[in-house]
Amino acid sequence: MLAAHADGAPVSLATSATSGRPRAVVRTTASWFGSFPAVERLSGLGPGSRLWLPGPLGSTMNLFAAVHAASLSVPLVGTPRQATHAVLTPSALLTLLDDEVPAGLVVVVAGDRLAPALHGRAVAAGLVVHHYYGAAELSFVAWGPHAEALRPFPGVEVDVRDGEIWVRSPHVCLGYDGPPGPLRRAPDGFVTVGDRGALVDGRLQVAGRPDAVSVGGTVVETADVEAVLRDSQAGGQVVVVAVPHRRLGHVLAGVLTEPADLPAVRATARRRLEGPHRPRLWFHLPELPVTAAGKTDRDAVAALVSGPTGAARRLV
């Protein structure tokens, strides 16, 4: 990447893809290097820093962090205790919190939604926590302490049109190398990858990529259901998946990492969700499976819930 930037050549980068089907994104190196100063101001990364980056470089969030560190001559270190900064997914942050946490470590969390409760737990443990939302095609879109307090990244314009998040930014990619992906462009220069969300008082609320399923003939987007259930202020993670049903085709199942969250989450579902949009089954998984990029593997969660292995415990 550094050599390509010196030459002014575009690069083709494989993405982790939310759907699990990798694709290659083409971008100018300037679309990344141009965001470095803002990241440095927001996170404090700079000369004298040491970065712990446990995730795979095949994930663009980790590759970006590694390239940024190299541009500053910031060394990568092997343990959190050696680091001043870290880049983690929410799942990796949970794993870190199960160990003795180095006080003052600056953690930038991305790749999945950082719930306010997890942010609070991390801060109470002595971490300095930042969170951002973006996509391989868009790079940075919004930044804040957690998913409920995201504001547009410096230099990025955000608009929500018919429930879709659109972005106009110098950090957007050029397109795809090979098969097309979800990126769409509008004549006014805004682009989208189809993530849904809302702008409320200048804050961007991200619901995620729609995952539509038919429940008794009604099309339900599990990302929207998850967004409602998160309002219960659950202390653990909440994932909604579809499981096969002989009569209805599918029904929704709520999967919790903390069984104690069930009363609050189920009460929120009863109060705010109707009919097919309300999970009918509840399960406990102490740890959610993740993809190679560190994101929640929803297909694997669904398999653990609906399969015969018994890995997911049914909650009454």
N, C-alpha and C positions, 0 to 999 in steps of 0.2 A: 504493500500500500504506500509506504514512504517513497519507494522508487517510482511508482506510478504517479504520485503527486509531483515529484520533481520533474517528471517527463510531461506532465499535463495530460496523461492518458486516462480514459475511463476504466473502470474495473467492473467485473462481473462477480457477484457474490451470491452464494447459495443461501437460502433462507430456511428457517426451521418450519415455517408455515403452520398456522393454527390448525389447518385441516390434516396436518401430518404428511402432506405431499410436497416435498421440497421443490423449489423453483429457483431460478437465478435472476437476480435483480441487477440491472446495469445502472451505475451512477458515476458522476464525476467525483474525484477525490475532494474537490472543493466543497461539495455538498456535506461532507463530514468535517473537514478541517475548518470550515467556516463557523461551525458550532462550538469548536473547542473553547474559545474565550468565555462564552456564556456558561458552559459547564464548569469551567475553572472558577468563575465568580460564584456560582451557585453552590458548588460542592467543596471549594477550597483546595482542590487538587492542584499541585504545582511542584516546583523544585523542592526537594527534601521529602516529598511524599513517598510512600511505599504502598503498592496496590496488591491486595489479595483478590484473585480472580479464579474461583474454583470451578466455574462452569466451562463447558466446551467452547472452543473458538469457532466451531461450526455455527454457533448462534451469533447473529449479527450484533446483539447487545454486548456480548463479550468481546467479539472481534473489535467493535468500535472502541471499547474501553482499553484493549491492548494496544491498538494503534495510537490512541490518544496518549497513553502512558509513554509509548516509545517516542512520540514527538517531543515529549518533555524530559526524556531520559529518566523517567520514573521507573524504578525496578519493580518487577513482579516478584512477590514473595510467596512462600509455601504454606503459611499458617496465618490465621487472623491475629495472633499475638505479635507477629512481625510487622503487621501492616498499620498504616494510618488510615487507609481507605479500602473499601471493598465494594464490589458490584455483585449483587445477589438477586435471585428470584425470591418471591415470598416463601416458597418451600425451603430453599436453602437458608433463609433467615430463621425459619422455625427450627431447623436443625442446629443452627448456631446458638439459638437461645436455650437449647437443651444442654449446652456445655457452659463452661465458665466463660463469660463474655468479657473481652478486653474493654474496659471503660474508655470512653472517648473515641472509639473507632467510628469513623464516618462511613455509613453504609448507604449506597445508592441502590434502590430496589426497583426492578423493572421485570418485564417478561410476563407479568400477570398482575392482577389487581392486588394492591396492598390495602387491606382492611384497616379502618381506624383503630380497632381493638388490637390488632397485631402491631401496628405502629406504636400504640401506647405501651404495650408490653416491652417492646424493644427499647423505647426511650427510658422506661423505668429501670431497665437492666443496665443503662449507662451508655447506650449507643446514640449517635447522632444520625438521624434517619432522613433521607430524601427519597422521593418516588417520582418516576416519570412514566408517562404513557406515550407510546409511539408505535411505529410499524416498520418493518424492513424497507418498505417502499417510501415511507414518509420521513423516517428518522424521528427526531424529537417533535412532539406535538404539544405536550403540556407537562408542567413540573409542579411539584408541591410536596408537602409532608406525607400525604397519603391520598388514597383514591377519592376521598370526599372533599379535597381541598386543592385540586389541580387547576392551574391557570395556564393560559397559553405561554409556550416557551418563547423567550425573547426573539423577536423578529418573525414570529409565526402568526399568521391570521387564521382564526378558527371560526367556522360557521356551521350551523346545524340546519340541514335542509330535509324536511320530511323525515326527521328522526335520524338522519345519517350525518356523521361527522365529515365535514369537508375542510381542507387545509390549503392555504396558499403560503408557500415557504421556499426559501432558497435551499432547503435541505432535502427536497423531494428528488426521487430517483428519475432517471431518464426513461425507464421502461423495463422490459424483460428480455432476457437472453434465452430464447426458446419459447415454449408454450406460454400463452398469456396467463395472467393472474387476475386478481380482483381490482386492480388499479383502474380507475375511470377518471377522465378529465372533462372539465366544463370549459366553455369558451372564455370565461373570465379568469382562467388560470388556476381555479381551485381544483383539487383532486380528492378522491376518496378511495378507500379500500373496502367500504361497506360497513365499517364499525358503526354501531348505533350509540346515541347518547343525547345529551341535552346541555345547554348553556343556562346556568342559573346564577344570576348576580355575578357574572364574570367567571364563574367556576365551571369547568367542564366535567360533567358526569358521564362516565363511559360505561355502557352496558355490554359492549363486546360485539363480536360478529354473530349475527343471527344463526341460531341452530334450530331450524323449524322442524316440527314433528306433528303428525296427525294423531290427535287423541279423540277417538269417537267421531271423526269427521271434522273436528275443529283444529285448525293449524295453530300450534303453540310454539313460541320461541323461548327456549329454555333460558337464554341470556336475560330476557325480560323478567322471567320468574325469579331467577337468582338475584337480580337487582332489587326486587321487592323484599325478598327474604333477608338480604343484608341489612335492611332497616331494623331488624330485630336486635341489632348490636350483639350478635353472637361473638363469643370470645374465640372460637375456632373458625375453621373454614367451612363454607357451605357450597356444595355443588349440586346442581340439578341435572339429572340425566333421564332419558326415556328408556323404559323397559317394556318388552313385548307383553301384550295382553290378548288373550284368545278372542275376546268379544270386541274390544275397543281399538284394537290395533296396537296402541301403546298407552301407557299411563306414566305419569311423572313420579320419579323417586327423588327424595331429598337425601343427600349423603353428608353427614356431619363428622368432623374430626373430634368434636367434644360432645359426648352424649348429654352432658348437663345443659347444652344449648337447646335441646329438643323442645321443652315447654314454650320458651320464648319464640323460637322459630315457627313452631306449629301454630301458636296463637296469631302470629303475624300472617301466616298463610290463611287461616280461617277468617281473619278480619279483612284481608285485602285482595284475596284471590278467589275467583269464582269457578265452579264447575271444573272443566278439563285443565284449567290453568293452576289448579291446586294440587300439590303432590299428594298422592294417596298412600305412598309407602315411604318409610324412613329407615335409614341404615346408618351404622357407625363403621367408619374406617379410621383407625388411629393415625394412619399416614396415607395421603393420597398419592397414587402412582404418578410419575412425571415422565415427560418425553426426554429425549436426549438433550434438548435445549433447556430443560428445567421447568417447563410449563406443565400444568395439570393435564394429564392424559385422560381425557374424558371418555374415550373409547374403552380404555382399560378400566376406568371406574364403572362404566356400564356393564362390562363383562363380569366384574367382581360382584356387582349387585344382582345380576340376572343369571349368573352361571351357577353350576352345582358345587363350586369349591367351598362355599361357606366362609370365604375370607371376609365378607361384609356381614356384620351382625345386624339382624333385624331389630329395630326399636319399636316398642309397642306404643 
